[in-house]
């Protein structure tokens, strides 16, 4: 079961939000909350708010819908920051000109999943650890043929006629 929460129109560039979201991908929720509490980036409180919302969504579903969810086994399955709309702004420049710049916004989404509890459920893999299919042995690469520098032909001089 997956539980998700998203925040839209956050006034931070998606690149800066991804730096913080990459810190918590694949971690247990408790560990991710501690990481965000001690991260000095300005977007960390916003990410923590979204993470807390996802945990509360899981809690709600476990109580109201009757799902059996162990909140201690939750981990951050994915954390994504996408582009939002951009606000175009103008800054005064020398000699009466104007420089245009953009204020970026981000849409953040955090998905939580539960690590396998019973024998019937598969254990979730940590991000980056994937089982590789057995590979066929590769044939040795052929050496590239070298082009030999040909001898230059001397140009014939035009004879006197």
C-alpha positions in Angstrom: 0.0 0.0 0.0 1.3 3.5 -0.9 0.4 6.7 0.8 1.2 10.0 -0.8 1.1 13.8 -0.1 2.0 16.7 -2.3 2.6 20.4 -1.9 2.1 22.6 -4.9 3.3 26.1 -5.7 6.2 26.1 -3.2 8.3 29.3 -3.7 11.6 27.5 -4.2 13.4 26.3 -7.3 12.9 22.6 -8.0 16.6 22.2 -8.1 17.0 23.3 -4.5 14.1 21.2 -3.4 15.6 18.1 -5.1 18.8 18.5 -3.0 16.8 18.0 0.2 14.4 15.3 -1.2 17.4 13.3 -2.3 18.5 13.2 1.4 15.4 11.3 2.5 14.7 8.9 -0.4 14.7 5.3 0.7 15.0 6.1 4.4 12.6 5.1 7.2 10.1 7.9 8.1 11.6 8.4 11.6 15.1 8.7 10.1 13.9 11.0 7.4 12.2 13.3 9.9 15.4 13.6 12.0 17.4 14.3 8.8 15.0 17.1 7.9 15.0 18.6 11.4 18.8 19.1 11.2 19.1 20.1 7.6 20.1 23.7 7.2 18.4 24.2 3.8 15.6 26.7 3.7 13.2 24.3 2.1 13.6 21.6 4.7 10.6 22.7 6.9 8.4 22.6 3.8 9.6 19.1 3.0 9.0 18.0 6.6 5.5 19.3 6.4 4.8 17.3 3.3 6.3 14.2 4.9 4.3 14.6 8.0 1.1 15.0 5.9 1.9 11.7 4.1 2.3 9.9 7.5 -1.0 11.4 8.7 -2.6 10.1 5.4 -1.4 6.6 6.3 -2.6 7.0 9.8 -6.0 8.1 8.6 -6.4 5.2 6.3 -5.3 2.7 9.0 -7.9 4.1 11.4 -10.9 5.1 9.2 -10.7 2.6 6.4 -9.7 -0.4 8.5 -6.3 -1.0 6.8 -3.6 -2.7 8.8 -0.8 -0.2 8.5 2.3 -0.3 10.8 3.5 3.3 10.9 6.9 2.2 12.2 7.5 0.2 9.0 6.9 3.1 6.6 9.7 4.3 4.4 10.0 7.0 1.7 9.5 5.2 -1.5 9.8 8.3 -3.8 10.3 12.0 -3.3 10.0 14.2 -6.4 10.1 17.9 -7.0 8.7 19.1 -10.4 8.6 22.5 -12.0 5.7 24.7 -11.2 4.8 27.9 -13.0 7.3 30.6 -13.3 6.8 34.3 -12.4 8.4 36.6 -14.9 9.9 39.7 -13.3 11.9 42.7 -14.5 14.9 44.3 -12.8 16.2 47.8 -13.7 19.4 47.8 -15.6 21.9 50.6 -16.6 21.0 53.2 -19.2 17.2 52.8 -18.9 17.2 49.2 -19.9 15.6 46.3 -18.0 16.7 42.7 -17.3 14.2 39.9 -17.2 14.4 37.1 -14.7 12.2 34.3 -13.5 11.0 33.3 -10.0 10.6 29.5 -10.0 8.1 27.4 -8.1 8.1 23.7 -7.3 5.5 21.0 -6.9 6.7 18.4 -4.3 5.3 14.9 -4.0 6.3 12.3 -1.4 5.2 8.6 -1.6 5.5 6.3 1.5 5.3 2.6 1.4 5.3 -0.1 4.0 8.2 -2.6 4.2 7.1 -6.2 4.0 5.8 -7.6 7.3 4.4 -11.1 6.5 5.9 -13.9 4.5 3.3 -13.2 1.8 4.6 -9.7 1.1 7.7 -9.0 -0.8 10.3 -6.9 1.0 10.8 -3.5 -0.6 14.2 -2.7 -2.0 16.1 0.4 -1.1 16.5 2.9 -3.9 19.6 2.1 -6.0 19.6 -1.6 -5.1 18.0 -3.6 -7.8 18.5 -7.2 -8.8 20.4 -7.4 -12.0 19.3 -10.0 -14.5 22.1 -12.5 -15.4 24.0 -11.1 -18.4 25.3 -12.9 -21.4 29.1 -12.7 -21.7 30.0 -10.0 -24.2 32.1 -10.7 -27.2 35.5 -9.0 -27.2 35.3 -5.7 -29.0 37.1 -5.6 -32.3 40.1 -3.3 -32.5 39.3 -0.3 -34.6 41.1 -0.2 -37.9 43.6 2.5 -38.2 43.8 4.7 -41.2 47.4 4.9 -42.4 48.6 8.2 -43.6 49.1 7.8 -47.3 52.0 9.3 -49.0 51.4 12.6 -50.5 51.7 12.8 -54.3 53.8 15.5 -55.7 51.9 17.9 -57.9 53.2 17.9 -61.4 54.5 21.2 -62.5 53.1 22.5 -65.7 55.7 22.3 -68.4 56.5 25.1 -70.7 54.9 24.8 -74.1 
